Amino acid sequence: MDPITAAALAAMAGSAGSEAGRQAWSGLTDLVRRPFRRGTIPEPTGEGSPRVSSGELELTALRDDSTDPNRAQALVTALHVRAALDEEFRVRLDEWWRETQVAGRSQVSNNVSGNVSDGAVLQGRDFSKLTFNMSRGTRNPDPE
C-alpha cells in the first residue's frame, strides 16, 4: 500500500469542496473519531508520561488551514502512531486509504448529443459554482 503523505492529506483537505473530497474527508473524520483501542499498550498514568493523540485535533487543525504543511505532517504522524498502537484502526485506515486512492483514479466519460452547432459545450469533471453570462443574439449572415 502507498504510504499516506502530508501532501496527499493537505490536498484532500483543500479539495473538500468537491464531492469526492467531501466523501474522503468524511470517511477519515469518522475513522479518527472511533474509540482508540490501544490493545496491550497501557494508558499513560503519570505526569509527564507521553500521550498519544487520536488524531482528532490534528484533523481539525488541517481542515481549518489545509495550506499549512506542518498541520498536514502532524496529522500523518498522529495517524501512523495510532495505527501502530491500534490494530483495528490500522486495518480500517488501510481500507480507507485504498478506497480513497481508487476513487481518485475514477474515469470521466463525456457524451454530447443533439444539435450543438449553435452553442457551446463544456466538458470536464468536478465543476462547481460556475456562472455563464451568455446572451443569445442573432448571428450576422456571411457576406456574399
Backbone as CSV, one residue per row, in Angstrom:
resi,resn,N_x,N_y,N_z,CA_x,CA_y,CA_z,C_x,C_y,C_z
1,MET,0.841,-1.186,0.000,0.000,0.000,0.000,0.883,1.246,0.000
2,ASP,0.463,2.250,-0.745,1.181,3.522,-0.749,1.031,4.182,0.616
3,PRO,2.108,4.792,1.128,2.001,5.459,2.430,1.152,6.728,2.328
4,ILE,0.492,7.035,3.418,-0.275,8.273,3.498,0.726,9.403,3.676
5,THR,0.655,10.409,2.824,1.612,11.505,2.893,0.936,12.797,3.335
6,ALA,1.758,13.701,3.831,1.259,15.012,4.247,0.684,15.750,3.044
7,ALA,1.342,15.647,1.893,0.864,16.339,0.693,-0.502,15.814,0.271
8,ALA,-0.691,14.501,0.360,-1.979,13.916,-0.022,-3.091,14.377,0.919
9,LEU,-2.811,14.408,2.219,-3.835,14.850,3.175,-4.135,16.334,3.018
10,ALA,-3.117,17.140,2.762,-3.341,18.571,2.553,-4.176,18.799,1.307
11,ALA,-3.881,18.060,0.240,-4.670,18.180,-0.986,-6.106,17.758,-0.755
12,MET,-6.289,16.702,0.021,-7.637,16.221,0.313,-8.408,17.251,1.134
13,ALA,-7.754,17.827,2.140,-8.417,18.841,2.960,-8.768,20.053,2.112
14,GLY,-7.889,20.408,1.189,-8.136,21.548,0.316,-9.191,21.294,-0.730
15,SER,-9.440,20.018,-1.062,-10.441,19.697,-2.080,-11.755,19.247,-1.465
16,ALA,-11.949,19.540,-0.191,-13.163,19.106,0.484,-14.418,19.751,-0.093
17,GLY,-14.270,20.683,-1.019,-15.423,21.297,-1.673,-16.002,20.421,-2.768
18,SER,-15.215,19.473,-3.285,-15.721,18.568,-4.311,-16.412,17.390,-3.626
19,GLU,-17.253,16.700,-4.356,-17.971,15.560,-3.775,-16.995,14.473,-3.335
20,ALA,-16.019,14.163,-4.171,-15.035,13.134,-3.807,-14.228,13.571,-2.585
21,GLY,-13.853,14.840,-2.533,-13.108,15.354,-1.390,-13.916,15.294,-0.105
22,ARG,-15.196,15.654,-0.200,-16.072,15.590,0.986,-16.202,14.161,1.483
23,GLN,-16.385,13.220,0.571,-16.546,11.822,0.971,-15.275,11.285,1.619
24,ALA,-14.127,11.588,1.031,-12.861,11.117,1.596,-12.626,11.727,2.970
25,TRP,-12.853,13.023,3.088,-12.624,13.709,4.368,-13.593,13.203,5.426
26,SER,-14.833,12.988,5.052,-15.836,12.460,5.980,-15.442,11.064,6.464
27,GLY,-14.953,10.241,5.545,-14.515,8.897,5.924,-13.370,8.932,6.916
28,LEU,-12.407,9.819,6.689,-11.278,9.947,7.609,-11.737,10.493,8.959
29,THR,-12.630,11.460,8.929,-13.152,12.031,10.179,-13.865,10.964,11.002
30,ASP,-14.718,10.174,10.356,-15.420,9.090,11.060,-14.432,8.089,11.654
31,LEU,-13.412,7.767,10.888,-12.410,6.799,11.348,-11.645,7.323,12.558
32,VAL,-11.210,8.560,12.502,-10.432,9.143,13.602,-11.284,9.265,14.864
33,ARG,-12.571,9.491,14.711,-13.446,9.664,15.885,-13.857,8.349,16.540
34,ARG,-13.505,7.228,15.936,-13.792,5.926,16.556,-13.002,5.822,17.860
35,PRO,-13.506,5.042,18.800,-12.749,4.884,20.050,-11.342,4.338,19.793
36,PHE,-10.395,4.839,20.549,-8.996,4.452,20.425,-8.780,3.196,21.269
37,ARG,-8.468,2.080,20.623,-8.196,0.826,21.328,-6.692,0.566,21.259
38,ARG,-6.060,0.627,22.388,-4.607,0.511,22.404,-4.117,-0.928,22.556
39,GLY,-4.972,-1.896,22.516,-4.540,-3.295,22.643,-3.896,-3.540,23.985
40,THR,-2.672,-4.005,23.975,-1.977,-4.330,25.221,-1.151,-3.164,25.753
41,ILE,-1.132,-2.036,25.043,-0.369,-0.865,25.498,-1.178,-0.165,26.587
42,PRO,-0.647,-0.042,27.816,-1.415,0.611,28.885,-1.527,2.122,28.660
43,GLU,-2.587,2.679,29.171,-2.806,4.124,29.129,-1.767,4.793,30.031
44,PRO,-1.101,5.862,29.560,-0.137,6.565,30.419,-0.827,7.100,31.673
45,THR,-0.155,6.999,32.797,-0.793,7.396,34.047,-0.112,8.553,34.757
46,GLY,1.188,8.645,34.709,1.892,9.654,35.488,2.037,10.972,34.762
47,GLU,2.372,12.008,35.542,2.664,13.318,34.959,3.880,13.185,34.057
48,GLY,3.830,13.811,32.924,4.954,13.770,32.009,4.993,12.530,31.139
49,SER,4.065,11.583,31.358,4.017,10.406,30.500,3.558,10.825,29.111
50,PRO,4.123,10.205,28.097,3.727,10.601,26.738,2.266,10.264,26.460
51,ARG,1.602,11.193,25.841,0.211,10.994,25.445,0.199,10.687,23.959
52,VAL,-0.711,9.857,23.562,-0.844,9.511,22.155,-2.143,10.139,21.666
53,SER,-2.038,10.893,20.596,-3.205,11.581,20.047,-4.068,10.609,19.248
54,SER,-5.363,10.804,19.329,-6.281,10.033,18.484,-6.218,10.536,17.051
55,GLY,-5.721,11.756,16.847,-5.649,12.375,15.530,-6.732,13.405,15.301
56,GLU,-7.693,13.497,16.221,-8.826,14.405,16.018,-8.399,15.875,16.027
57,LEU,-7.529,16.262,16.941,-7.072,17.661,16.982,-6.299,18.020,15.718
58,GLU,-5.460,17.105,15.264,-4.672,17.342,14.055,-5.562,17.403,12.809
59,LEU,-6.580,16.572,12.788,-7.536,16.571,11.673,-8.262,17.907,11.592
60,THR,-8.726,18.403,12.734,-9.421,19.686,12.787,-8.489,20.830,12.394
61,ALA,-7.261,20.775,12.866,-6.295,21.835,12.545,-6.030,21.879,11.040
62,LEU,-5.892,20.723,10.413,-5.636,20.697,8.968,-6.866,21.144,8.191
63,ARG,-8.044,20.755,8.659,-9.274,21.205,7.997,-9.366,22.733,8.033
64,ASP,-8.948,23.328,9.152,-9.020,24.779,9.303,-7.995,25.526,8.451
65,ASP,-6.847,24.882,8.160,-5.833,25.513,7.314,-5.092,24.429,6.538
66,SER,-5.632,24.080,5.385,-5.048,22.998,4.582,-3.764,23.414,3.884
67,THR,-3.387,24.689,3.960,-2.159,25.151,3.301,-0.934,25.053,4.207
68,ASP,-1.128,24.702,5.468,-0.012,24.624,6.415,0.594,23.219,6.389
69,PRO,1.799,23.060,5.838,2.400,21.723,5.742,2.694,21.100,7.111
70,ASN,2.900,21.922,8.128,3.143,21.383,9.472,1.898,20.705,10.028
71,ARG,0.735,21.258,9.733,-0.513,20.637,10.186,-0.745,19.308,9.481
72,ALA,-0.433,19.267,8.196,-0.578,18.027,7.445,0.366,16.959,7.983
73,GLN,1.607,17.353,8.259,2.582,16.391,8.786,2.184,15.926,10.180
74,ALA,1.629,16.809,10.997,1.181,16.415,12.337,0.073,15.369,12.251
75,LEU,-0.828,15.513,11.286,-1.899,14.521,11.119,-1.325,13.192,10.644
76,VAL,-0.405,13.220,9.699,0.229,11.979,9.232,0.885,11.259,10.404
77,THR,1.624,11.998,11.218,2.304,11.404,12.366,1.298,10.793,13.338
78,ALA,0.234,11.526,13.648,-0.781,11.018,14.572,-1.438,9.749,14.029
79,LEU,-1.736,9.729,12.733,-2.366,8.543,12.131,-1.425,7.341,12.183
80,HIS,-0.148,7.558,11.885,0.815,6.455,11.879,1.059,5.923,13.290
81,VAL,1.163,6.799,14.273,1.364,6.345,15.653,0.139,5.581,16.129
82,ARG,-1.036,6.118,15.865,-2.254,5.430,16.293,-2.374,4.072,15.606
83,ALA,-2.041,4.005,14.327,-2.108,2.738,13.598,-1.139,1.708,14.179
84,ALA,0.017,2.182,14.668,0.998,1.274,15.266,0.498,0.715,16.594
85,LEU,-0.341,1.460,17.285,-0.821,1.045,18.607,-2.200,0.392,18.585
86,ASP,-2.950,0.562,17.521,-4.342,0.101,17.454,-4.523,-0.682,16.153
87,GLU,-4.495,-2.014,16.257,-4.566,-2.883,15.080,-5.851,-2.665,14.276
88,GLU,-6.977,-2.552,14.959,-8.249,-2.340,14.254,-8.217,-1.022,13.478
89,PHE,-7.673,0.018,14.079,-7.555,1.304,13.403,-6.651,1.180,12.179
90,ARG,-5.537,0.465,12.324,-4.614,0.291,11.193,-5.305,-0.376,10.009
91,VAL,-6.074,-1.425,10.288,-6.784,-2.131,9.216,-7.796,-1.203,8.546
92,ARG,-8.557,-0.473,9.345,-9.561,0.442,8.782,-8.912,1.619,8.047
93,LEU,-7.795,2.108,8.570,-7.077,3.192,7.897,-6.553,2.718,6.541
94,ASP,-6.014,1.509,6.495,-5.542,0.946,5.226,-6.691,0.822,4.227
95,GLU,-7.840,0.342,4.695,-9.010,0.220,3.817,-9.444,1.591,3.302
96,TRP,-9.526,2.574,4.195,-9.938,3.924,3.796,-8.973,4.486,2.748
97,TRP,-7.670,4.324,2.975,-6.674,4.867,2.059,-6.768,4.195,0.689
98,ARG,-6.942,2.873,0.662,-7.091,2.146,-0.600,-8.311,2.645,-1.371
99,GLU,-9.445,2.782,-0.672,-10.672,3.268,-1.312,-10.502,4.694,-1.822
100,THR,-9.810,5.521,-1.059,-9.575,6.906,-1.462,-8.713,6.963,-2.718
101,GLN,-7.711,6.108,-2.786,-6.845,6.070,-3.960,-7.605,5.608,-5.196
102,VAL,-8.470,4.615,-5.044,-9.265,4.124,-6.168,-10.229,5.205,-6.630
103,ALA,-10.876,5.895,-5.684,-11.821,6.963,-6.046,-11.115,8.099,-6.763
104,GLY,-9.870,8.356,-6.426,-9.108,9.417,-7.061,-8.727,9.114,-8.500
105,ARG,-8.826,7.846,-8.887,-8.486,7.462,-10.255,-9.721,7.213,-11.098
106,SER,-10.855,7.732,-10.674,-12.084,7.483,-11.425,-11.993,8.078,-12.820
107,GLN,-12.708,7.481,-13.722,-12.699,7.897,-15.113,-13.844,8.856,-15.380
108,VAL,-13.659,9.711,-16.349,-14.690,10.649,-16.772,-15.071,10.294,-18.192
109,SER,-16.357,10.255,-18.442,-16.835,9.998,-19.797,-17.816,11.103,-20.157
110,ASN,-17.491,11.854,-21.185,-18.356,12.943,-21.634,-19.011,12.539,-22.950
111,ASN,-20.312,12.689,-23.030,-21.056,12.390,-24.248,-21.862,13.611,-24.639
112,VAL,-21.804,13.955,-25.888,-22.565,15.088,-26.398,-23.496,14.553,-27.465
113,SER,-24.763,14.932,-27.365,-25.717,14.500,-28.388,-26.624,15.668,-28.729
114,GLY,-27.281,15.554,-29.850,-28.178,16.626,-30.269,-27.435,17.642,-31.104
115,ASN,-28.120,18.707,-31.420,-27.547,19.752,-32.261,-26.898,20.803,-31.376
116,VAL,-25.597,20.848,-31.396,-24.876,21.825,-30.586,-24.065,22.772,-31.461
117,SER,-24.388,22.832,-32.733,-23.602,23.661,-33.643,-23.750,25.153,-33.352
118,ASP,-24.827,25.555,-32.700,-25.025,26.969,-32.388,-24.687,27.318,-30.945
119,GLY,-24.167,26.357,-30.193,-23.913,26.631,-28.783,-22.577,26.083,-28.330
120,ALA,-22.266,26.336,-27.097,-21.005,25.878,-26.518,-21.231,24.572,-25.776
121,VAL,-20.206,23.778,-25.702,-20.223,22.534,-24.945,-19.095,22.613,-23.925
122,LEU,-19.417,22.323,-22.701,-18.420,22.327,-21.636,-18.232,20.890,-21.188
123,GLN,-17.013,20.387,-21.261,-16.722,19.033,-20.836,-15.678,19.069,-19.741
124,GLY,-15.821,18.183,-18.790,-14.841,18.127,-17.721,-15.350,17.319,-16.560
125,ARG,-14.809,17.591,-15.395,-15.155,16.843,-14.199,-15.115,17.769,-12.988
126,ASP,-15.973,17.506,-12.019,-15.980,18.192,-10.730,-16.145,19.703,-10.845
127,PHE,-17.109,20.139,-11.629,-17.408,21.560,-11.721,-18.254,21.969,-10.528
128,SER,-18.054,23.167,-10.054,-18.927,23.697,-9.010,-18.933,25.222,-9.111
129,LYS,-20.058,25.793,-8.757,-20.223,27.251,-8.693,-19.805,27.953,-9.989
130,LEU,-20.268,27.443,-11.102,-19.981,28.072,-12.387,-21.093,29.046,-12.741
131,THR,-20.722,30.135,-13.340,-21.695,31.113,-13.817,-21.346,31.469,-15.241
132,PHE,-22.344,31.409,-16.112,-22.145,31.792,-17.501,-23.060,32.966,-17.790
133,ASN,-22.495,34.015,-18.257,-23.271,35.188,-18.651,-23.267,35.236,-20.177
134,MET,-24.224,34.580,-20.750,-24.295,34.495,-22.205,-25.638,35.036,-22.657
135,SER,-25.603,35.764,-23.710,-26.867,36.212,-24.291,-26.969,35.625,-25.680
136,ARG,-28.142,35.280,-26.035,-28.377,34.688,-27.341,-28.706,35.815,-28.302
137,GLY,-27.849,36.059,-29.215,-28.061,37.128,-30.190,-28.277,36.553,-31.568
138,THR,-28.501,37.421,-32.501,-28.641,36.938,-33.876,-27.277,36.949,-34.506
139,ARG,-27.035,35.943,-35.290,-25.759,35.830,-35.976,-25.804,36.664,-37.242
140,ASN,-24.700,37.298,-37.541,-24.583,38.025,-38.804,-24.417,37.012,-39.928
141,PRO,-25.225,37.153,-40.964,-25.040,36.243,-42.088,-23.715,36.505,-42.761
142,ASP,-23.180,35.463,-43.340,-21.902,35.609,-44.055,-22.067,36.583,-45.215
143,PRO,-21.151,37.504,-45.398,-21.257,38.442,-46.533,-21.005,37.675,-47.836
144,GLU,-21.727,38.097,-48.842,-21.616,37.425,-50.150,-20.673,38.113,-51.048
